[in-house]
Structures are given as structure tokens and as C-alpha cells.
Amino acid sequence: MAASMFPELRRVSLQGLVLSNIGRRKHDLEFRGSSKQSVSKGVRTVHTTRKSSTTASNDVAFKSAPDVTPKTNSSRVSTQPPLSVMPMGMLLRSLMISTISSHRSLLSPSLRLLSFFVHSSSKYIFNVQRNPIVHGLLKTTIYNQFCTGESVQETKACVQRLKDLGFKGVILTYAKEIHYDHKSKKSHGMGTHADCDVKAAAVVTDADIEAWRLGNLKTLECIAEGDILAVKTTGAGQSVAEAFTTGSLPPKQMLDALFELGTICKQRGIQIIVDAESQHFQEGIDRTAIELMRKFNHDGKAIVYNTYQAYLKKTPSVIAEHLAEAARDGFTLGLKLVRGAYILSEDRSLIHDTIENTHNAYNSIVAGVLTRSFGGFGGEEHQKNPFPSVQLFVASHNRESALRARRLHIQRTKSGLPTVPIAFGQLQGMSDEVSFSLLQQKDEFGEAPEVYKCSTWGIMNECIAYLLRRAVENRDAVLRTSDELKALKLETKRRLRSLFSR
Ligand SMILES: Cc1cc2nc3c(=O)[nH]c(=O)nc-3n(C[C@H](O)[C@H](O)[C@H](O)COP(=O)(O)OP(=O)(O)OC[C@H]3O[C@@H](n4cnc5c(N)ncnc54)[C@H](O)[C@@H]3O)c2cc1C
């Protein structure tokens, strides 16, 4: 019905798909062929435009991130409203969820209800998996908004629908989580295997690590070449979390599991993102991610990305250290940049004092990496330290950060200046306006950027805690959700107007 009411939808999404596929191949070839030769020229040019924003000190004061993006937009931006490619059903569902998220009087009871389902031990009536009415209601609304599917087939179909809209692919995580209870010193898996005494199990084989490995192997069944597997490593249970707490590598069983996943991903053209978590575990996670990069990230290609949280004061120096490791050992640093999701539970003194400082930190890191001048590498001052091979992943719902990064990348490639490959990601069901706006920012060859939707799959029982977190995140991002709501309302009105003007 949507397609017949809005014939332009199908046309635009197919065009987008074809163009982005052609362009992507061209981009990969161009980058491989030209990046090395043009480094020195680019570094000189860049250095005159930004001087001191790439300091690798522990507490860089980001008074204001220099905007090195061109003031005139050199990209080809479509004149179609960004949300015009959204299928009608998706638009109406987003409008409903966004309306609820933007009104406290609607959101508070919805959150209470979701929270009740998350914590309910009911066997039938309030069991989201077994009660068909509750299951159906949640499935057609919040589940379909934020998750891909309850089975491999459903997930594959949803991934294909996202690709048909022009997205390069998905970043997929398996929803089943293993929580470590600090009081009982036990891990609790949701759904499948029974709680177990991990210490005893670790002697023979750690059941949580095995469950984690199987979950990720199953997730790999849902995705294909060009997609990304996201791994939350502390989900593998107590022995892994304990190792990370001391800044160590995880047990051999976990490293073997990660190397197995890496080998499969490399063979299948899938990338892996290691998610950033609480600082309590992060040193060990970083070490693990670097080991994986050392093994898999060769020939200028990042199979593995580590995640860096720009809200932490120390992040520039951590990135500088990892750049040094990449330069020394000759691997590509896969650098996924987020602002950070643990502000409520993290030691506050580790985080920038204001949100503006976090924004400036985020934008400075992106600009430094895209201009290949950061952390004592690249730039005129550091000619002895050429910038190592890096691939950047801008994971953010912040419109300004995302579009700034895209514009700077276009400007540099257009001027023949060196840069690094870049990709973008937003969570499924969130900031679609940002995602579709990015897809419209085509370069001079008509090539759209690589934009991914990050999602989760699993049965309702397994996803319900994830859904609650998304709802809470939407509640806390008041400004962003009201902007999203405005964009969704405008698009709905535009379609209604065009329907009645016929
Ligand atoms: C694809 C994808 C993958 C992600 N993976 C991870 C991950 O692995 N690990 C992780 O931690 N997060 C991850 N995130 C979550 C991400 O960190 C949050 O979505 C993000 O922090 C929201 O910021 P934003 O960039 O969208 O911009 P905005 O919404 O503009 O910024 C909000 C952010 O600013 C920061 N902030 C807010 N108030 C303050 C303050 N007073 N002082 C200092 N800083 C403040 C917080 O980080 C807050 O989340 C991911 C997000 C995406 C889209």
C-alpha cells in the first residue's frame, strides 16, 4: 500500500542501493591506491589549519574543537527530505515511539510497564514470550523498532530491508546477556543454560565463555559480507570479567573463541567491533582488542575495531598509545569512536566536566584522525612519526558530529589530501533522520557514505532488557528525541499533503 501511495519511495531506495554499491567499490580501490603517496602533502596542508587539538595529554582541555570542515558543502546533497525513503509502516511506528519518548506523561507508565516485564518471573500471564497478546503487542511496536528478529530467518530478512534502504549493512549483537552478580559471585545467563558456579566450571571448561561463543557463532549466521559483528566481551562471564578487572588478557578459552570468530569473519568479509564498557574492565578489553588487531588487521584493512569513549578525559592519550602500537607493529588501527554510555555508573571525575567538552573532544578526535594528524603522529611537527594505518568508525547520533565528519572526508578526498576510510553508525530505531541525511551526502562521484544500523537480535525474553535500555536512553536524550519527533511529524505531514493534493 505504501509503495502504491508513494511510488517515489521504491525508486529512491533502489537508486540509493545501486549508487552506493557502485560507489563503495570505487572508494575502496581509490583509497588503497592513493593513500600512501599523498600523505606528506596532506599533512603539510592540514597542519596549517589545525595546530594543537591533537595533544595526547591525559586531560586535554577542549575549549573548542576547531571546525576544519569546509564552510561550503562540496558534497552533492539530495533535495529530497531525508526521511522520504522510509517505508510508511516504519515511519508511523517511529512517529508513535518518538511521540511516547518525548512526552513524560506517556513515557513514564510505558517504562514502568517495560520494567515490570523485564523483572517479572511470571510463567504465563506476564511472560513476554508465552503470552501471545503481550508478545504480539511488544513485537509490533517497540521490538520491531529496535531489534532485527527473533530467529535467524527474521533477522536476515530485516537486515536485507535495511540494506534495501541504502545502508551498507548492520552491526549485529546477540541479545542474550550474561550478568555477573557481585553479591552472589555468580553469573546468570538469561534464558538457556542454568546458573553455574563459574569458578568450578572454569577448571574444565567455562560454560559462560562457551555460551558466549555459541551466541556469537549464531549471530554470524544472520549476517553476511559487509556486515559487522559487535561483541560485548564481559558478557562471557565472571572469569573474563575478573581478568579484565586486573587489566589482563582473558583466559585462553576466551582468546581462542575470539580468534575463532576473527578467523571466520576474515574469511567471510565481516568485521568485528569490540564494544567499550565500564572503565573497571576497559584496560583488559583494550589489551584484548589490540591483540586481535595485531593478528587480523593487515594489508591496510581493519577486520577488528576497538571502541574509544570520547567522554573520558584520558581517551586522546589512549588513542595515541594505540597509534604507537599500530605504527610499531604494522597493523591497522580500527578506531570506533563513541561519546560513551556509562556516565551514570562511571567515576564522574574520569569524564569531561561538561557535555560541551565531550562534544569538542569527539569532534577533535574525528578531525585529527581524518586529517591524519593526531597524538604525536602526522603533521609537520611529527614528520618522523608518520600517521599509521587507521580506519575510523563514527558511531554517533549527534547530527553535527556525523555531518561534520562526512563533509571533512569529502573535502579531503576531493582536494586529493590524505585521509582515512570512514564509516558511520546509528542504532536501529534511533536518529533515522541523521542516518538518512548522511546517506544523502554524496561525494562528487555520487557515492553515498557507508552508514550502518546497529541492532540486536534474539527472542523477546532475551531482548526485553535491551529494549528497556533503549527506552531509557531515549528518555534521557530529550533534545535529540524532540528533534527526531519534529522531523518525523514533518515527513508525515508532507506525505499527507501530497496525498490530498492529488
Ligand atoms: C553504533 C553505536 C555503537 C555504540 N557502541 C558503544 C560502545 O561500545 N560503548 C559505549 O559506551 N557506548 C556505545 N554507544 C553509545 C553511545 O556512547 C551513546 O549513544 C552516545 O554516548 C550518545 O552520544 P551521541 O554521540 O549520540 O551524541 P549526543 O547524544 O549528542 O551526546 C550525549 C552524550 O554526551 C555525553 N555527556 C552527556 N552529558 C554530559 C556531561 N554533563 N558531561 C560530559 N559528557 C556528557 C554522554 O556520553 C552522552 O551519552 C554506541 C552508539 C552507537 C550509535
The ligand as a MOL file (V3000), in Angstrom:
LIG
                    3D

  0  0  0     0  0            999 V3000
M  V30 BEGIN CTAB
M  V30 COUNTS 53 58 0 0 0
M  V30 BEGIN ATOM
M  V30 1 C 26.6400 2.3180 16.6000 0
M  V30 2 C 26.8330 2.6570 18.0510 0
M  V30 3 C 27.6510 1.8700 18.8540 0
M  V30 4 C 27.8570 2.1980 20.1950 0
M  V30 5 N 28.7280 1.4590 20.9620 0
M  V30 6 C 29.0400 1.8660 22.2230 0
M  V30 7 C 30.0310 1.2060 22.9990 0
M  V30 8 O 30.6320 0.2290 22.5640 0
M  V30 9 N 30.2970 1.6750 24.2520 0
M  V30 10 C 29.6720 2.7820 24.7760 0
M  V30 11 O 29.9910 3.1880 25.8950 0
M  V30 12 N 28.7010 3.4030 24.0620 0
M  V30 13 C 28.3880 2.9820 22.8170 0
M  V30 14 N 27.4230 3.6170 22.0900 0
M  V30 15 C 26.5100 4.5040 22.7870 0
M  V30 16 C 26.9630 5.8790 22.6870 0
M  V30 17 O 28.0330 6.0610 23.5640 0
M  V30 18 C 25.7770 6.7600 23.0660 0
M  V30 19 O 24.7760 6.5140 22.1190 0
M  V30 20 C 26.2930 8.1200 22.9860 0
M  V30 21 O 27.0280 8.4090 24.1460 0
M  V30 22 C 25.2540 9.1520 22.7360 0
M  V30 23 O 26.0340 10.1830 22.2200 0
M  V30 24 P 25.9540 10.6860 20.7610 0
M  V30 25 O 27.3130 10.6170 20.1350 0
M  V30 26 O 24.8860 10.0040 20.0440 0
M  V30 27 O 25.7050 12.2660 20.9560 0
M  V30 28 P 24.8190 13.1130 21.9630 0
M  V30 29 O 23.5100 12.4660 22.1970 0
M  V30 30 O 24.8960 14.4760 21.4210 0
M  V30 31 O 25.6780 13.1260 23.3140 0
M  V30 32 C 25.2370 12.6020 24.5160 0
M  V30 33 C 26.4620 12.0310 25.2240 0
M  V30 34 O 27.3010 13.0670 25.7140 0
M  V30 35 C 27.9290 12.6580 26.9260 0
M  V30 36 N 27.5040 13.5750 28.0070 0
M  V30 37 C 26.2200 13.8700 28.3670 0
M  V30 38 N 26.2010 14.7470 29.4030 0
M  V30 39 C 27.4880 15.0050 29.6890 0
M  V30 40 C 28.1170 15.8440 30.6740 0
M  V30 41 N 27.4000 16.5850 31.5400 0
M  V30 42 N 29.4520 15.8820 30.7120 0
M  V30 43 C 30.2030 15.1630 29.8390 0
M  V30 44 N 29.6660 14.3710 28.8880 0
M  V30 45 C 28.3300 14.2830 28.8120 0
M  V30 46 C 27.4470 11.2390 27.1940 0
M  V30 47 O 28.3830 10.3380 26.6450 0
M  V30 48 C 26.1300 11.1950 26.4540 0
M  V30 49 O 25.7770 9.8610 26.1060 0
M  V30 50 C 27.2040 3.3130 20.7460 0
M  V30 51 C 26.3640 4.0960 19.9380 0
M  V30 52 C 26.1950 3.7940 18.6120 0
M  V30 53 C 25.3230 4.6720 17.7860 0
M  V30 END ATOM
M  V30 BEGIN BOND
M  V30 1 1 1 2
M  V30 2 1 2 3
M  V30 3 2 2 52
M  V30 4 2 3 4
M  V30 5 1 4 5
M  V30 6 1 4 50
M  V30 7 2 5 6
M  V30 8 1 6 7
M  V30 9 1 6 13
M  V30 10 2 7 8
M  V30 11 1 7 9
M  V30 12 1 9 10
M  V30 13 2 10 11
M  V30 14 1 10 12
M  V30 15 2 12 13
M  V30 16 1 13 14
M  V30 17 1 14 15
M  V30 18 1 14 50
M  V30 19 1 15 16
M  V30 20 1 16 17
M  V30 21 1 16 18
M  V30 22 1 18 19
M  V30 23 1 18 20
M  V30 24 1 20 21
M  V30 25 1 20 22
M  V30 26 1 22 23
M  V30 27 1 23 24
M  V30 28 2 24 25
M  V30 29 1 24 26
M  V30 30 1 24 27
M  V30 31 1 27 28
M  V30 32 2 28 29
M  V30 33 1 28 30
M  V30 34 1 28 31
M  V30 35 1 31 32
M  V30 36 1 32 33
M  V30 37 1 33 34
M  V30 38 1 33 48
M  V30 39 1 34 35
M  V30 40 1 35 36
M  V30 41 1 35 46
M  V30 42 1 36 37
M  V30 43 1 36 45
M  V30 44 2 37 38
M  V30 45 1 38 39
M  V30 46 1 39 40
M  V30 47 2 39 45
M  V30 48 1 40 41
M  V30 49 2 40 42
M  V30 50 1 42 43
M  V30 51 2 43 44
M  V30 52 1 44 45
M  V30 53 1 46 47
M  V30 54 1 46 48
M  V30 55 1 48 49
M  V30 56 2 50 51
M  V30 57 1 51 52
M  V30 58 1 52 53
M  V30 END BOND
M  V30 END CTAB
M  END
